[in-house]
Amino acid sequence: MEKPKEKLKKILIILGITGAVYAGCKYLLPLVIPFFAAYGMALLLEPSSRWLSRKLSFRWKGKSVRVPIELIGGTELLLLLTALSAGIYWGGQRLLEQAKLLMDSLPEMTRQFDRWLTGGCRQVETALHLRKGYVVLLVQDMLRELGEKVKTAAMPYLMVSSVTIFQWTVSAAVILLVVFLATVLTLGKLEAIRDYQKQSLFREEFELLHQKFAVFGKAFLRVQGVILLLTCGVCTAGLWLMGNPYYVLLGIGIGLLDALPLLGTGTVLLPWAAAELFGGYGGRAVMLVGIYVACYLIRQILETKMMAKGIGLSALETLASLYVGLQLFGALGVVLGPLALMLLRTFWQILEKEWG
């Protein structure tokens, strides 16, 4: 049986590790994420870059010269970014085509909404035995006043948002440049990094953390990619079955919302379903609710099951870490929650091994 002092010591150590992991995820990790991303990208590019470096050797003044692995890796990364940009451009073209169709249909959609709203007002007037046109005028005044308030409130917000969007664009460009340069430079230093880890006093801990981060990164990217593809596919297919002419634009847009924990597909699908129901289109409302339920189940089931299987946590532990992560770190808690729990377990395994 352990002595009380030993138990107290372990409790204090656990609390210290928990505090350190929380502080690291909250304050330190955002600063080093670009370099972690660059390191991971360098590991992915290393096999092909090193193989090409060996194949592209040539003789120069009696010496064998190889094309630097940094140059090859940088070229590969540029090609990947070019292909990704081309895919985004092609997808954007398709989305713009459907957006144009939507804009062309806005006048007719506005007239349909006006007829629906006017008809609803007429029914209220008849039911309450009010003077004809009374509710219609009342709603018109309310909408006009609401429009003025929205316009007044939106102008400062739009000005601030424009500045914020510009700042975010500049920051994203800087981060992308840092990741690119760090990836190229890391490619040339991977061997030195490995040698340092092998010679370090903490080589076993480095290897264990390296394995855990690799497992977590692969599992997270795989899970989120599968969920995003399935959600966009379900939304697009569901809207296509409904006969919506903008099924690609709306399906992809709604599917992308699901990747944002504070929004989700329900922010669009549920109000849309309510509007269809009040408009007398119960079948459409049921289909929209069905799409929402399908997307919700896809995320809840796959995120817990696949993440649990991928990072070695139980489904309950994954669910708890997602919830706690959202409470502590906001939207990034979807990533940081399971990562923090995985780090806690890893550090605890290291300490248990040291204690014997």
N, C-alpha and C positions, 0 to 999 in steps of 0.2 A: 504493500500500500504506500502510495506517495505521501510525503510529508506535506503539511499545510503550506510551508514556505515554498516548496517546489510547485505546488498547484498555483499559488499566488504569482510566482515568477512566470509560469506559463500563461496565466491569464493576462498579466501585464504585457508580455511579449506579443500575445495575440492582438491585444488592443493597440499596441504600437504599430504592428504590421498593418492592421486595418486602417489606422489613421494615415500611415505612410502611403498605402495604396490609394486611399481616397484623395489625398493631397496630390499624388502623382497624376491620377486620372483627371483631376479637376484643373490643376494649374500647370503641370509640367508637360503632360502628354500633348496638349494642343500646340505647344511650341516645337515639339520634335516629330510630329506626325509626318511632315514632308520628308524628313530624312529616313524615317521608318519605311515610308512608301518607296523612296528611292532605293533603299536597301533591298526591299522585296522585289522591286522591278529589276534590280541588278542581278539578283539570284535567278530570276526567270530568264533573263537574257544571256546569262553567262554560258550555258552549254553551247548554244548556237554560235555565240560570238567567239568563244574559244576555238570551236571547230573550224569556223571560217578563218580565224586568224592563222591556224596551222596550215590550212589549204591555200591561203593567199600569200604564202612566203615566196620570196624571190631572192636571187643572188645579186649583190651589189658590191663591187670592188672585192670580190672573193669572199664575201661574208653573206651568210644567210640572214635575210631581213624579213620580218613579219609585219603585216599591217597591224597597228596597235589595236588591242581589243576594245579600248575606249572609243576609237573611231568607228569600228564595226558596230558596237553596241549602240552608239549614238545614231548611226544611220538606220539601224533596225527600229529604234524607238521613233525616229522621225517618220519612217514608213508606216508604222503602226498608227501614229497620230494622224497621218495623212489619210489612211484608210478609214479611221474612225470619223474624221471630219467629213470625208466623202459620204459615209453612211448617214451622218447627221444631216448633211446637206440634202441628200436624196429624200430622207424622211421628212425634212422640213418642207421640201417642195410639195410632197404629197399632202402634208398638213395644210399648207397654204392654199392648195387647190380646194380642199374641203372648207377652209375658212372663207374663201371667196364665195363658195356656194351658200354658206351660212349667211354672209353679209347680203347677198342678193335676195335671200328669202326673208330678211328682217322686216321689210315693209308688210309683207303678207302675214308674218307671225304677229306683228304689232296689231294689225287689223283683227286677227282672230282673237287675240287677247282682249282687245277693246270690245268685241262682240260678246265674248264670254263674261267679261266684267259687267257690261251693261245689262246683259241678261240676268246676271245674279242680282244686280241692284233692282231690276224690275220685279223679280220674284219677292225680294224683301219688301218692296213697296206694296205689292198685292197682299202679302201675308199680314202685314201690319196695318193695312188700310190707310196708307199714307198718300199724300198728293203725288200724282204722277210727275216724275222727274226730280223729286225732292232728294232721294238717296243718291241718284246719279250726280246731281250738283254737289251734294255733300262730299262724295268720294272724289270728285274732280278737284274740289278745293283742298281736300286732304292730300291728294297726290301732288298738286301744285306746290303746296307748302312743304311737303316732304322733299320734293325735288330741289327747292330753294335751300333747304337746310343741308341736304346732301352736297349740293354744289358749294355752299359756303364752307362746310367742314372739309370737303375733299381737296380744295385748292391748296391749303397749307400742307396737307398730307402728301399730295402729289409732288409738291416742291421738295419736301424732305425726302420722299421716296426716290425722286430722280437723283438727288445727291447721293443717297444711300446705294442705289443701284450702280452709279458710277464708281463709288468707292469699292463696292464688292467686285465689280468688273476688274478694276485695277489690281485689287488684292488677289483675285483668282489668277490673273495673268502673271503676277509676281510669284505666286506659289507654284504655278505650273512651270515657270522658268527655273525656279529653285530645284524642283523635283527633277527636271530634265538634267540640269547641270550636275546635281548630286548623284543621279543615276550613272552618268558617264564617268564621273570621278570615282565613284564607289566600285565600278567594274574593274578599274585598274588597281584597286586596293583590297580586293576580296582575299587574295592569298595572304597579304600582310595581316588582315583582320583575323583570318583563321589561325595564322601562326601565333598572333598575340593571345587569342583565346586558348590555344593549346598550352602556352607557356604560363598563362595566368594562374594565380592561386585559386581563382574561382572558376576554373575551366569547366568543372562538372555543372556548376550552377548556370554558367553561360549556355552550355549545351542543352540543359533542361529547359531554360527559358526560351531558347531559340526554337526548340521543338514545339513548345506550347504556343508560341506566337505563330509559327507556321501553320500548325493545326487550326488555330482559331481563325486566322486570316482566310485559309482555304474554305473552312466551313461557312464562315459568314458570307463571303462573296458568292459561294455556290447557293446558299439558302436564299439570299436576297435576290440573286439573279433569277432563280427558279420561280420565286414568288412574284416578282415583277412581270416576268413573261406570262405566267399563268393568269395573273390579275388582268393585265392588258388584253390577253386573249379572251378571257371570260367576258369582260366589258364590251369588247369589240364584237364578239359573236352574239352576245345578248342584244345589243343595239341593232345588229344586222337582222336578227330574227324579228325584231320589232318593226323593221322596215324604215329605220331612221337613216336618212341619206348621208348623215355626217358620222356614221358609225366608227370610221377610222380615227377621225380627229377627236371625237368625244371619248371613244374607247381608250385610246392611248393617254389622253389627258386625265381622265378619271383614274386609270390604272396607275399613272405616275403619282397622283395624290395619295394613293395607298402607301407609298413609300415614306410619307410624312406622318409620323405618329399623332401629331396634334390635329391633323385634318382627316385623312382617310377618305374612302369612297363614299361614306355616308353623308359627307358635307354636300355632295351633289345629288346622289341618287335618292336619298330620303325626301328632301324638299321637292325634288322633281316628281317623285311618286305621289306625294301629297297633292301637288298641283294637278296631276293627271286624275287623281281620284275625285277631287272637287270639280274637275271639268267634265266628269261623267265617263272617263275612260278607265274603268276599273281593271280591265285586262292589262293595260299598259302599266298601271300602278303595281299590280301583282308581279309582273315581269321585272320591273325595276327593283322592287324589294327582293325578288329572288336573286337578281344579280348581286345586290349588296350582301345578302346572306352568304352566297357562294364565295365572294371575295373575302368576307370576314372569316369564314371557316378555313379557307385556303391559308390565310396569314396565321391564324391562331394555331392551327394544327401543324402546318409545316414548320413554322418558326420555332415552336417548342420541340417538336419531334426531331426535326433534322438538325437543329442546333445542338440539342441534347446528345444526339448520336455522334455529331461531328466533333464536339469539344469534350466529350466524356462526362457530361453532367446529366443528371436525371431530368425528366420532363418537369417535375415540380421545382427543382433547383433553377432550371432555365427560366420558368415562368416567374418565380420569385425574383430572380436577378433582373429580369426585364422590368418588372414593376418597380423595384427599388431603384434601379438605374434611371428610370423615367422621373421618379420623385427627386433624386439627387442631382442629376445632370441634365434634365430636360429631354429634348428630342434626341440628343446624342446618347442618352441612357440605353437606347436599344443596342448600341455597340458597347458602351463602357460598362454597363451592368454585368453582362456575362463575362467580359474581359476582366473586370475587377474580381469577380468570384473565382475565376480560373487562376488569377495571380495569387489570391489568398490561399487557395488550396496548394498551389505550387510552392509558395514560400513555407507553408506549414509542412509539406513533405520534406523540404530541405532541412528544416529544423528538427523534425522527428528523426531524420537520418543522422544528424549531428548528435542528438541526444542518445541515439541507440535504442 
